[in-house]
Structure formats: C-alpha cells, structure tokens
C-alpha cells in the first residue's frame, strides 16, 4: 500500500448510526428490518456455538475472529 498511496486515511464507523439502529425503544419499526437480516445471517452460527457449548463437543473450535466465537462469548455470559 505504501507504494500505491501517498497517505492512508482511517475512519471509525459508528455502526448503529450507519445501519439506522436506535437505542430508543419507541423506534422499533426502524430497527426491525436490520434485526431480521442479522438474525437470518447469523442464526446458524449461533446455534452451532450453542450446541457445541452445551454438549461440550470435543472436536468443535470456534473461528476466533468470526461469528461462532462472538456467539460463544455471548452464550458464556448467559
């Protein structure tokens, strides 16, 4: 990259703002589409991690920068 560009710009993305999510519980309609898409995209990873954790699967390992690992962290907090 150093050879191709003179400067490098780094931006921080405010994810909730970018996706149009709100912490205001009254703004339920604006978040439902994104919530549905996130659930559809990640539910299989979450189910896999949950099953592996609950059954103490011997040969399952999460991909440490992926959804399975993030799911496992959430499951352990429950």
C-alpha positions as a Markdown table, in Angstrom:
| # | Residue | x | y | z |
|---|---|---|---|---|
| 1 | Unk | 0.0 | 0.0 | 0.0 |
| 2 | Unk | 2.9 | 2.3 | 0.7 |
| 3 | Unk | 4.0 | 2.1 | -2.9 |
| 4 | Unk | 0.5 | 2.8 | -4.2 |
| 5 | Unk | -0.7 | 5.6 | -2.0 |
| 6 | Unk | 0.8 | 8.8 | -0.5 |
| 7 | Unk | -1.4 | 8.9 | 2.5 |
| 8 | Unk | -3.7 | 6.5 | 4.4 |
| 9 | Unk | -6.9 | 7.7 | 5.9 |
| 10 | Unk | -8.5 | 5.7 | 8.7 |
| 11 | Unk | -12.2 | 6.1 | 9.6 |
| 12 | Unk | -14.2 | 4.9 | 12.6 |
| 13 | Unk | -17.6 | 3.6 | 11.7 |
| 14 | Unk | -20.5 | 4.3 | 14.1 |
| 15 | Unk | -22.2 | 1.0 | 13.3 |
| 16 | Unk | -25.6 | 1.8 | 14.9 |
| 17 | Unk | -25.8 | 5.1 | 13.1 |
| 18 | Unk | -24.7 | 3.7 | 9.8 |
| 19 | Unk | -27.3 | 0.9 | 10.0 |
| 20 | Unk | -30.0 | 3.3 | 11.2 |
| 21 | Unk | -30.4 | 1.5 | 14.5 |
| 22 | Unk | -31.7 | 3.3 | 17.5 |
| 23 | Unk | -31.4 | 2.7 | 21.3 |
| 24 | Unk | -34.8 | 4.4 | 21.6 |
| 25 | Unk | -37.3 | 1.6 | 22.3 |
| 26 | Unk | -40.0 | 3.7 | 20.7 |
| 27 | Unk | -38.2 | 3.4 | 17.3 |
| 28 | Unk | -39.0 | -0.3 | 16.9 |
| 29 | Unk | -40.1 | -0.1 | 13.3 |
| 30 | Unk | -36.8 | 1.4 | 12.1 |
| 31 | Unk | -34.8 | -1.5 | 13.5 |
| 32 | Unk | -36.9 | -4.5 | 12.6 |
| 33 | Unk | -35.6 | -5.0 | 9.1 |
| 34 | Unk | -31.9 | -4.9 | 10.2 |
| 35 | Unk | -32.7 | -7.1 | 13.2 |
| 36 | Unk | -34.4 | -9.7 | 10.9 |
| 37 | Unk | -31.4 | -9.6 | 8.4 |
| 38 | Unk | -28.9 | -10.1 | 11.2 |
| 39 | Unk | -30.8 | -13.0 | 12.7 |
| 40 | Unk | -31.1 | -14.7 | 9.3 |
| 41 | Unk | -27.4 | -14.2 | 8.6 |
| 42 | Unk | -26.1 | -15.4 | 12.0 |
| 43 | Unk | -28.6 | -17.8 | 13.5 |
| 44 | Unk | -26.8 | -21.0 | 12.2 |
| 45 | Unk | -23.5 | -19.8 | 13.7 |
| 46 | Unk | -25.2 | -19.1 | 17.0 |
| 47 | Unk | -27.0 | -22.4 | 17.0 |
| 48 | Unk | -23.7 | -24.3 | 16.2 |
| 49 | Unk | -21.8 | -22.5 | 19.0 |
| 50 | Unk | -24.7 | -23.0 | 21.5 |
| 51 | Unk | -24.9 | -26.7 | 20.7 |
| 52 | Unk | -21.2 | -27.2 | 20.9 |
| 53 | Unk | -21.0 | -25.4 | 24.2 |
| 54 | Unk | -24.0 | -27.2 | 25.8 |
| 55 | Unk | -22.8 | -30.7 | 24.7 |
| 56 | Unk | -19.1 | -29.9 | 25.4 |
| 57 | Unk | -18.3 | -31.0 | 21.8 |
| 58 | Unk | -14.8 | -32.4 | 21.8 |
| 59 | Unk | -13.8 | -31.5 | 18.2 |
| 60 | Unk | -15.5 | -28.2 | 17.7 |
| 61 | Unk | -13.4 | -25.0 | 17.8 |
| 62 | Unk | -14.7 | -21.5 | 17.0 |
| 63 | Unk | -13.1 | -19.4 | 14.4 |
| 64 | Unk | -11.7 | -16.8 | 16.7 |
| 65 | Unk | -12.5 | -13.7 | 14.6 |
| 66 | Unk | -15.8 | -15.0 | 13.4 |
| 67 | Unk | -19.5 | -15.1 | 14.4 |
| 68 | Unk | -19.0 | -18.5 | 16.1 |
| 69 | Unk | -16.5 | -17.1 | 18.6 |
| 70 | Unk | -18.7 | -14.0 | 19.2 |
| 71 | Unk | -21.7 | -16.2 | 19.8 |
| 72 | Unk | -19.7 | -18.4 | 22.2 |
| 73 | Unk | -18.8 | -15.3 | 24.2 |
| 74 | Unk | -22.4 | -14.3 | 24.4 |
| 75 | Unk | -23.5 | -17.8 | 25.4 |
| 76 | Unk | -21.0 | -17.9 | 28.2 |
| 77 | Unk | -22.4 | -14.6 | 29.7 |
| 78 | Unk | -25.9 | -16.0 | 30.0 |
